[in-house]
Amino acid sequence: MEVEDQLPLHEATFFILLSLLPGINHGYGIMQDVAALSNGRLKLSTGTLYGALKRLLELAWIERIDDPAAAGRRERKIYRLTDLGRRITAAETARLEQVTAVAQQRAVAQQRALALQQP
């Protein structure tokens, strides 16, 4: 599978992957982290989150692992990025950086053009 063929990612998918970039997390933790990473702009419902996690598991971008802190408690579902998931996240980050650079160049060009039009 070519990584670039998977891009662009949906915003929620990208934020879920970003949430798992530092390490493992459980569903509720991912929901909280996505909200924090997006400055509260993106609040995932439980259905949206678990639907996305199911799809990411099927794509092998993430994997479910045993909860190392579960000793004697009900085991939570813990997720982490796979190598493919890390490559997808890096490729989307690079794509967004390139889009941002183009947008900034255009904004500067527009400002210059407007300044030349002023008497």
C-alpha positions in Angstrom: 0.0 0.0 0.0 1.4 3.4 -1.0 1.2 5.8 1.9 0.5 8.8 -0.3 -2.6 7.0 -1.8 -4.2 7.2 1.7 -4.0 11.0 1.8 -5.6 13.4 2.6 -6.9 12.1 5.9 -10.2 13.1 7.5 -9.5 15.6 10.3 -10.8 13.2 13.0 -8.6 10.4 11.7 -5.6 12.6 11.7 -6.2 13.8 15.3 -6.7 10.2 16.5 -3.4 9.2 15.0 -1.7 12.3 16.5 -3.2 11.3 19.9 -1.5 8.0 19.6 1.8 9.3 18.3 3.5 9.6 21.8 2.4 6.1 22.9 -0.5 4.0 24.0 -4.0 5.3 25.0 -7.5 4.1 25.7 -10.7 5.3 24.0 -11.7 7.9 26.6 -8.1 9.2 26.7 -8.1 9.5 22.9 -11.3 11.5 23.1 -9.9 13.9 25.6 -6.6 14.2 23.8 -8.3 15.0 20.5 -10.3 17.7 22.1 -7.2 19.2 23.7 -5.1 18.9 20.5 -7.8 20.7 18.5 -8.3 23.4 21.2 -11.8 22.1 21.9 -12.9 22.4 18.2 -13.1 18.7 17.6 -15.1 16.7 20.1 -15.6 13.1 19.1 -18.7 11.2 20.1 -18.3 7.7 21.4 -19.8 6.3 18.2 -17.5 8.4 15.9 -14.4 7.4 17.9 -15.1 3.7 18.0 -16.2 3.6 14.4 -12.9 5.3 13.4 -10.9 3.0 15.7 -12.5 0.0 14.1 -11.6 1.3 10.6 -8.0 2.1 11.7 -7.7 -1.4 13.2 -8.9 -2.9 9.9 -6.4 -0.8 7.9 -3.6 -1.9 10.3 -2.8 1.8 11.1 -3.3 1.0 14.8 -3.4 -2.1 17.0 -5.1 -3.1 20.2 -2.8 -4.3 23.0 -3.3 -5.7 26.5 -3.7 -3.0 29.2 -0.5 -3.2 31.3 -2.3 -1.4 34.2 -5.3 -3.8 34.3 -4.0 -6.0 37.1 -7.2 -7.1 38.9 -9.5 -4.5 37.1 -11.7 -4.6 34.1 -9.4 -4.5 31.1 -9.7 -1.3 29.0 -9.1 -1.4 25.3 -5.7 0.1 24.7 -4.4 1.3 21.3 -1.1 2.2 19.7 0.1 3.2 16.3 1.6 0.6 14.0 4.7 1.3 11.9 2.3 2.0 9.0 0.2 4.3 11.1 3.4 6.3 12.0 4.3 6.6 8.3 0.7 7.7 7.4 0.8 10.3 10.2 4.2 11.6 9.1 3.1 11.8 5.4 -0.1 13.7 6.4 1.9 16.1 8.5 4.3 16.7 5.6 1.4 17.3 3.3 -0.2 19.8 5.7 3.1 21.6 6.1 3.4 21.9 2.3 -0.2 23.2 2.1 0.5 25.7 4.9 3.7 27.0 3.2 1.8 27.5 -0.1 -1.0 29.4 1.7 1.5 31.6 3.5 3.3 32.4 0.2 0.0 33.4 -1.4 -0.9 35.6 1.6 2.4 37.4 1.4 2.0 37.9 -2.4 -1.5 39.2 -1.9 -0.3 41.7 0.8 2.4 42.9 -1.6 0.0 43.3 -4.4 -2.5 45.3 -2.2 0.4 47.5 -1.0 1.3 48.3 -4.6 -2.3 49.3 -5.4 -2.4 51.8 -2.5 -1.9 55.5 -3.5 
